[in-house]
Amino acid sequence: MALGIMAQSHNDPGPQRTAEGVTVTLATCAKNEGRYLLEWIAHHEGLGFTEIVVYDNGSSDGSARTLAALDALGRVKYRHQPDRPEFGPQLWAFTDAVLQSRSDWIVFLDLDEFLLLDEQRPIGDFLATFPDTVTQVFFNWRTFGSSGRVEPGFGLVMERFQKAAPPGHPMNRLGKSATRRLAFHAVHVHAPYLSHGLSVHADGTPMVLEDIQGRPVDIRYGGGRVNHYVVKSRHEFEEKKRRGRGDFPEGDPRKDRDADQYFTGHDRNEIAVPLPPGLAWRTRLRMARLAAGLLLVRLVPAFRRRVAALLRRDGSGQLRRLTKESLLHGVRDGVLIRPPSDIRRPAAKRGRTPAGPPAGRRPADAPKRSPAG
């Protein structure tokens, strides 16, 4: 059985479709966040993502070995993401994720972000309710504070921090998106630029940007949200500060955070936000299964050889094929996408919609999702 699991990982049969026939890739880039990996992966496995791709940005805490073991089991896809000039590792990783994926939709999340849907259904079935004219679905943040914790303590992240900013707080205007792969024009951490189609909130209403990409005027939690555990305890935030920001390259002065100012501004605990019933229990059960798989990897020689081979890949050739000439003519299936070094952010205008060309065109009525299946 163990060899069969590994063979499945080697052969990579491609995305497995949900009941609605929709495939969704989840991609993240992480550095020294080993203590959070199993919870984050287990939670999002429960949302039914077709594949979870984790880029490790030079971790020294054992994260790479854990991810390689989970890759050998077929639970995630592990890729090494070295630091590169011009742009932070996140943009390089997410560009590669789009090019490598064969899924219908792609979602970018950080390790401190947990996507929640209002209904217990696979993410692919949820996205299938949107019409073809919708090419991006936006989920607003719900920003959580430290709950008064200085030390990490015990328990899941989602259990330890259940106090958040008021729903209408300005920092909740940001969020993350699900974007159709064939609609990518350029990678953006919060809301990728679109080559065509409409961007809407998770409740189906059009998303109108305030002033910058990925920050709409409205904060809407209907349909789903992203719980953003941005600071956690003060001790954990100090560790986060040492890791630096993943959206800026080494040497950029913006990579380091002002710890006191940032923590104070984001440590919001005004509103108690309890977890959906049963969520923590289901997550713990999936974590136990992941842990059992990691033990199996340690015991089976074939798995250990696979892990060693994955760890030997240094990622030095990653994105080498991303030349400007090849990308401007499309990469795969007509996708128009640019590497981070070629991204030029268009000028933002207040009240504009983030849909791609032709600019400013969208139906007068808000697109409606079909009734849930």
N, C-alpha and C positions, 0 to 999 in steps of 0.2 A: 504493500500500500504506500509506503513512504517513497519508494522509487517511482511509483505512478504519479504521486503528487509532484515530484521534482520534474518528471518528464513533461507534465502539463505546463510547468513554468518555462521549461526550455523551448517547447514547441510554440508557445504563445498563440493559442487558437483565436485570439482577438476578443473584442468585447462581447459579453453575453447580454442579450437583449431582455428587457423587462416585459411585463405583460402587454404594455403598450408599444413595444418594439423600439424603445428609445434608449440609447447608450450615453453614459455621462462619465467623463474623466474628472477626478479630483486631483489637483497638483498642489504641492507645497514645497517650500525651501526652508531648511532648518539648520541651526548650528547649536550644538551643546544643549539640546532640549530633550535628552534621553528620558528624564523622569516623566515627561508628559506624552511620550510617543504612543504607548499602548492605549491610554485612555482616548486620545484623539483619534487614533486609527479605529478602535473598537466602536466609538460613537458613530463615526461616519460610515463604517461598514453597515451599521444598522439602518442607515438611510438608503442603502442599496446602490451605492456608486458602482459602476461597472468596473472601474479600476482606480486604485489610489497610487499616485506616483509621488515619491518623496525624494527630493534632492538634498543631499547632505553637503553643507558648505564647510568642510574641513573640521568636523567635530573632533574633540579630544576626550569625550566622556563615554565612549563606547557606543554611541548612536549608530555609527556606520556598521558595526558588527551586528547589532540588533536588526537593522534594516536589511542587511544582506541575508540574515537568517530568515526573515519574513519573506523576502524575495524568493529564496530557495523553496519556501513552502507555498508560494503562489499567492500570498496574501497582499503584498504590495509590490510595486516596482521600485527598486532602489537605484538611484543614479547619483554619481558624484558630481558636484558643481564647484569647481575651483573659482577663486576670485579672479576677475578679469577687469581690464581697464574700462574707463568711461562710465559704466553703469554698474549698479549693485548686482549681486548674485541672483536676486529674485527675478529681475527682468531677463537675464540670460536663461535661467532655469525655466521660466514660464514660456519663453519663446520656443525653447526646445520641446517643452511639453506639447505645445500646439502642433509642432511639426511631426512629432512622433505619434500623436494620438490618431486613432481611427474612429473615435466616438462622435456622436452627433453634437453633444454639448460639452463644454469645458468649464470648470469652476476652479478659481484660485482662492485658497485660504491659507492663513498663517496658523501656527501651532497654538496660538492663544485665541483662535476663533472657532466657534462651534455652530454649525448651521442647524437650525431647528425649523421644522415644518409644522403647520397647524394640524395637519391631518397625518395619521400614521400610514404613509404610503411611500413606495420607492421614489426617489428624486426624479427618476426617468418618467414615471407615470405622472408625477406632478407637472413636469415640463411639457409633457404631451398634451396637456389641456390648453396650451397657448396656440393660437393660429400661426400659420407659416410666416405671416408678416412680422411677427415678433421674433427678433433675433437676439435679444438680451433681456434677462429677468434680473432685477436688482433687489437685494435683500439689505435693508438698513441694519446698522449696528444697534445693539443694546449694550451700552458700555457699563461694565461692572467694576467696582472698586475693590479695596482691600478687605472690606468688612471689619476693619479695625485690627487686622492681623499684622503683627510684626514678623513673627516666625512662620514658616510654611505650615507646620502642624501636619495632621494626618487626614487622609480622605482624598476623594477625587477633586479635581479643580471645580467641577460643576457643583459639588457639595459644599466646598469650603467658602465659596464666594457667591452669595445670593442676594447681595444688595447692589443696586445699580442707580445710574443717573435717571432723572425723570424722563419719560418718553420723549418730550419735546426739547430736550437739551440739544444745543447746536452740534455737539460732538457726535450725536447719533445720526447726523445727516450723511455721514460717510457709511460705507458698507462694502459688500462684495457682490459679484454678479455671476450668473450662469450665462454663457455666451455660445451661440451656435458656432461650431468650428469653421464652417464655410463663410461666416460673416466677419471673421477677424480681418481688420485692416492694420492694426498695430497693437502691441501688448500694452496694457495698463494694469497696475495692481488692483485697482478698485473697479474699473469699468472699461474694458478694452474698447478701443476705437473700432467702429463698425464700417464695413464696406457697403452695407445696405441694411435695410430693415429698421424696425423700431425697438427702442429700449423702454421697458415698462417696469413698474413696481411689481412685487410678488402678488399683489391683489389685482393686477391687470390694468391699472391706471397708467397713463403715459408718464415717463420720468422726464422732468424738466430740470435742467441743471441750474444751480444758483450762480456759480462763478468759475468753478474749476471742474475738470473731468472727474466723475465719480462722486460728486456731491450734489444731490438733487435739492430742490427747494423744499419738498415735502418729506416728512418722516412717516412712513407707513409700515405697519407691522402685520397687516392682513396677509395671510398666505404663508408667511415665514419671516424669520429674522436671523441675524448672526449674533450670538452672544459673544461679546468681545471682552475677554478677561485680560485687559491690557496691562495692569500693574501687578495683580495678585498681591501677595504680602510684600512688606517693605524689603525683606531679605531677598525674596525672589526677584523683585524689581532691580535690586543692585546687581544681581547676576545677569539680568537682561541688559542692563546698561553696559556691562563689560563685553557682552556679545556684539553690541553695536547694531545699527539699523541695517536690515537686509536690502533696503532699496537704494543704498548709496555704496559706492566702491570704497576700498581701502584708501586712506589719504584724504578723503573728502571730509571737511570739518563738520558737515552735517551728520556724519555717521554716528558720532557720539552724542548722547542725550545729556541735557542739563538735568541731573537726577532730581534735585529738589523741586525745580520749577515744573518739570514734566509730571512727577508723581503727584504733587499737590493739585495740579490742574485736572488730572485724570482719576484721582481717587474719589469717585462719586459713589455715595452710599445712601442716598436719600430715600430710595424706594426698595422695599423688599420684593424680590421676584422669585417665587418658589419654582422648583423644577416641575416639569410635567410628571404626573404620577407614573412610577415604574421606570423612569428613564435611567436613573442611577443603577438600579438593579439589573436592567438589561445590559447596560454598559459593562458592569462588573462581570457578568456572565461571559460576554464576548472577550473581555480582557483575560479571563481564566483560560479560555480556549486558545488565545494567542500565546499565553505563557506556556501552556502544555505543548504547543507546537515548537516553541523555542527550546524546550527541554528535549524534544524529539530530535531536533537538529544537532544538539550536543552529543546524542547517543548514536546517531547513524553516520557512519563514515562517508557515505555518498553525499549526504547533506553538508558535512564539514568541508569536503572538497569543493562543493559548489560555492559555499560561502567564501572560501579562500580565493576562488577565481574571481568572484564579484569584487572582493576587496582589492585585488590587484589592478583592477581597472581604475586608472587615475583621472579619467575624464579630460585628458589634455587635448584629445582630438574633437571634443564636443563642440558643435556649432562651427567647426572649421569649414563646413560646406556652405555656410550662410554668407554667400557673396551677394553684393548688392545687385549684380546683374541677374543672377538666377532668381532672386526673390521678387524682383520687380515684374518678372514674367510669370509668377505663380510657382508654387512648390508642389502641391499635391491636390488633386481634385479641384483645381481652380482657385485654391486659397490664395488670397493676396495678403501677404504678411511681411513685415520688415523686421530685421534684427534690431536689438536695442540701440546699436550704434547709428542706425539710420532713422530712428524715430525723431520726428519733428512735431512737437505738440502744436496743434492748431490754436489760433487765438480764441480765447473763451469769450463768449458774449452772454450777458445776463439774460436769462429766460430762454436760452436756446435748448433744443432737444439734442441728445447725443447720437441720434441716428446718422448713418453715413449718407453719402451723396445719393440723390440730389438733396442739397442742404435745405433744411427747414420744411420739408414736405412730410406731412403725416395726416391721417384721416381726421376729420373734424371730431368724430366720436371716439371715445377711448376704446381700444380693443378689448373685447370681452373673452374671458376664458370659458370654454364649454363646461357644462356641469360635471362635477367629479364623477368618475366612473364608479 
